[in-house]
Amino acid sequence: MLNKMHPKTRLTIYNDYKPAARGFGRGIVMLLDNIENTGSIKKAARTMGMAYSKAWKMLTEVEKEFGINLLKRDGHRGSTLSPQAKLLLDAYKSALKEVDETTESAFKKHFKDLRFDR
């Protein structure tokens, strides 16, 4: 039934696309948001139901790909987002909002009159 259909936008930004590139997308955004909220990689990973080692790997892969430090690490005191991470995060969220709006508009335009008879 069409009233249950909806679009889902996925946006991943790549600095240098290679088959093994992680890119900057929904997963790393969620991780960074959780680090910002908890002040800790470990707590952020736990909040997401993710192993600390996986969170660490994601962060280091994105840092390597983009050539920036995402976090300011302060040992046992925790971690905060770097200025570069905040800029990248804000740009990503703004772009995703715009892409979502465009997708929703195109979806309504192209699917509004679509009917299936059973």
C-alpha positions as CSV (number, residue, x, y, z in Angstrom):
1,M,0.0,0.0,0.0
2,L,1.4,3.4,-1.0
3,N,0.5,5.2,2.2
4,K,3.2,3.1,3.9
5,M,5.9,3.9,1.3
6,H,8.5,6.5,2.1
7,P,12.0,7.4,0.9
8,K,15.1,6.8,3.0
9,T,18.1,9.0,2.2
10,R,21.7,7.8,2.8
11,L,24.5,10.2,2.5
12,T,28.2,9.2,2.7
13,I,31.0,11.6,2.0
14,Y,34.3,10.2,0.8
15,N,37.6,12.1,0.8
16,D,39.3,9.7,-1.5
17,Y,37.1,6.9,-2.7
18,K,38.7,3.6,-2.7
19,P,36.9,0.2,-2.3
20,A,38.0,0.0,1.4
21,A,37.2,3.6,2.2
22,R,34.8,4.0,5.2
23,G,33.6,7.5,4.3
24,F,31.8,9.9,6.6
25,G,28.2,8.8,7.0
26,R,25.4,7.9,9.4
27,G,27.4,5.5,11.6
28,I,30.3,7.9,12.4
29,V,27.9,10.8,12.8
30,M,26.0,8.8,15.4
31,L,29.2,7.9,17.1
32,L,30.5,11.5,17.2
33,D,27.2,12.7,18.5
34,N,27.3,10.1,21.3
35,I,30.9,11.0,22.1
36,E,29.9,14.7,22.3
37,N,27.0,13.8,24.7
38,T,28.9,11.4,26.9
39,G,32.4,12.8,26.7
40,S,33.8,9.3,26.2
41,I,34.4,6.9,23.3
42,K,33.8,3.9,25.6
43,K,30.4,5.3,26.9
44,A,29.4,6.3,23.4
45,A,30.1,2.8,22.0
46,R,28.2,1.3,24.9
47,T,25.2,3.6,24.3
48,M,25.2,2.3,20.7
49,G,25.6,-1.3,21.6
50,M,29.0,-1.3,19.9
51,A,32.3,-2.7,21.0
52,Y,34.9,-0.1,22.0
53,S,37.3,-1.6,19.5
54,K,34.9,-1.1,16.7
55,A,34.3,2.5,17.7
56,W,38.1,3.1,17.9
57,K,38.6,1.5,14.5
58,M,35.8,3.6,12.9
59,L,37.4,6.8,14.3
60,T,40.9,6.0,13.2
61,E,39.8,5.0,9.7
62,V,37.9,8.2,9.1
63,E,40.7,10.3,10.6
64,K,43.2,8.6,8.2
65,E,40.9,9.0,5.2
66,F,40.2,12.7,5.9
67,G,43.6,13.6,7.3
68,I,42.2,15.2,10.4
69,N,41.8,14.5,14.1
70,L,38.2,13.9,15.0
71,L,38.8,14.0,18.8
72,K,40.7,15.8,21.4
73,R,41.6,12.8,23.7
74,D,42.4,13.5,27.3
75,G,43.2,10.0,28.6
76,H,41.1,9.1,31.6
77,R,39.2,12.4,31.4
78,G,37.5,11.4,28.2
79,S,37.3,12.9,24.7
80,T,35.7,15.9,23.1
81,L,35.2,16.7,19.4
82,S,37.9,18.6,17.6
83,P,37.0,21.8,15.8
84,Q,37.5,20.0,12.5
85,A,35.1,17.2,13.6
86,K,32.5,19.9,14.5
87,L,32.8,21.5,11.1
88,L,32.5,18.2,9.3
89,L,29.6,17.1,11.4
90,D,27.7,20.4,10.9
91,A,28.3,20.4,7.1
92,Y,27.2,16.8,6.9
93,K,24.0,17.4,8.9
94,S,23.2,20.5,6.8
95,A,23.7,18.7,3.6
96,L,21.7,15.7,4.8
97,K,18.8,18.0,5.7
98,E,18.8,19.5,2.2
99,V,19.1,16.1,0.5
100,D,16.2,14.8,2.7
101,E,14.0,17.7,1.7
102,T,14.8,17.2,-2.0
103,T,14.2,13.5,-1.8
104,E,10.9,14.0,0.0
105,S,9.8,16.5,-2.7
106,A,10.8,14.2,-5.6
107,F,9.1,11.2,-3.8
108,K,5.8,13.1,-3.5
109,K,6.0,14.3,-7.1
110,H,6.7,10.9,-8.6
111,F,4.7,8.6,-6.3
112,K,1.7,10.6,-5.3
113,D,-0.6,9.1,-8.0
114,L,0.9,5.7,-8.2
115,R,-1.8,3.0,-7.6
116,F,-1.6,-0.8,-7.6
117,D,-4.7,-2.9,-8.2
118,R,-4.9,-6.3,-6.5
